[in-house]
Amino acid sequence: MCGIVGYIGKKQALPILLQGLRDLEYRGYDSAGIAVLDNRKIDRVREVGKVDMLAKKIGQDKFVGTIGIAHTRWATHGGVTESNAHPHIVGEGKLVLVHNGIIENYREIKKQLKNQHQESETDSEILGQLIFENYQGDLMKAVKQALLKVRGTYGIVVMHADHPNQLVAARLGSPLCIGIGDKEYYIASDVTPMLPFTKQVTFLDDGEIASINGDGLKILNMRDEIINKTVTQIDWDQAKAQKGGFENFMLKEIFDQPTVFEDAIRGRFNVDEGTAVLGGLNMTLEQMRDIKRVMIIAEGTARHAGLIAKYAFERLANLPTEVDFSSEFRYRDPVVNKNTLVFVISQSGETADTLMAAREAKRKGAVVRGIVNVVGSTIARETKAGTYIHAGPELAVASTKAYTNMVAVLLLYALQFGRIKHTSLATGQRLLQGLLEIPEKMNEILKQTDSIQNIAKQYQQYHNILFMGRGVNYPVALEGALKLEEISYIHAEGLAAGAMKHGPLALISKDVPVVAILSKDQLYEKMKSSIQEVRARGARTLVIATVGDEEAKEVADDIIYVPDTMELLEPLLNTIPLQLFAYYIAVALGRDVDRPRNLAKSVTVE
Ligand code: M6R
């Protein structure tokens, strides 16, 4: 996730900004930059790579000035290059901007700009130009007027050469906070960079815009009303602050899900048409109609996201869909051709097996598309077309928010194909409406964290735990088991409930509990019977049920309720309690949750 730092006060800004960028490094980034204003002159430096490389580039340069802004970029629009790095300078070299977030309608805005020349490929520079074209002497007003024309998310800080004692900051969906010192202010994406200087912090809320100068702080909403903010005393140390106050990155990333989910779907659908609009597919309608099969290749959690998509492609688009481990695909003789659409899914975009499988599919003439989180990663570059999932940097080894965003993007792809085949407008619209409701429903589940923690503690002593589900919830069982085993080291298996009596039922005893996903869908009764079967053989059962399903209690020793949704969307909700369940067992066992033994975040070797 990109990081912003700003300073205005009496001290030299450069060392504060540079240290601030280092404090934000944990968020993940691929380039960085700083701009300092002095005597109406803006000095700016940007560099691809680490903050150390930026510092090296600055070298002995003085960059005098007591006001400045800085940024670590995690690419979303435009590759990882110096000219795409922030701060962006626009408007005859006078206006400087740093931006986090995504400007959804940047193409429309660009068409309306007087100045059609851009230095970068970013939506952020377009926003800067829009602000400049609205500027008539009042910087705060210009920012506000520009933002009223914007759709998307932003956390921005703007500086202008003719306003040497003012920073303007605004937020919508991308956090910004302001640290208050003695006639000085610190601005940042989170409190980490300001903690060495002040513990007094105010948090901008969505739709607020702040004008900050050495003497004071004025915060307005978009209707120009003055907002009186409370100032919070922050008692966190820096390590805790980096995790947003959570104990571990994994827990933070679980809680990130409702927010980043919106980033995955934003601007990628058309409700009127009941369809998805994924530009990255890069195929004409005719080419789409020529696709006869879908293949999904991935590893681990990414593969589980692919398994869910299989149900969606088959149901919505009537396309036979196969899902394989990348490591298997590359060594068998896969039957693919120009009518096969191959999706390669990877959070890191660097998984060696997945990369090799993508190359193999291309060699065999398939149409290959990447679904990747890390912008500019090898898989993203080599597949050329495809879609970024916009989950932001995922730092914990156990993948959580990348999974839900992968599922979201895959569902949109299935819908896009479905709508040119047999999916009706009404079904398409219902699915989109369901997707739009997911973040709120995820929040409902996250509110139950304390009770999930209590349940989890009661399962920590078991050596084997089975997970079972059916239909779209079979991959959820696989994912629940993977999460648990990788961070707690408890042996766990995900099973298709219907397959229990063909073997795995022999494992059941009072020492082997079963986590079962029992959603109110077409397989409800069958799933309930499977739970009864394991209970009859002594297993303790934890049931993930749909809110309002009182009958589920009949087969549950422990129960977690999740909100109702369309069947194809159930995995987006049902997985979250399982992530928390795994997390709290691992914590109770004293495991290193973010860095489990023997595992790496990015598996770049075969
Ligand atoms: O970066 P990728 O998505 O390609 O990684 C694939 C797997 O290595 C990954 O999902 C792994 O299974 C995670 N540790 C699961 O939490």
Boltz pocket constraint, residues with backbone or C-beta under 6 A from the ligand:
constraints:
  - pocket:
      binder: B
      contacts: [[A, 299], [A, 300], [A, 301], [A, 302], [A, 345], [A, 346], [A, 347], [A, 348], [A, 349], [A, 350], [A, 351], [A, 354], [A, 397], [A, 398], [A, 399], [A, 400], [A, 482], [A, 483], [A, 486], [A, 599], [A, 600], [A, 601], [A, 602], [A, 603]]
      max_distance: 6.0
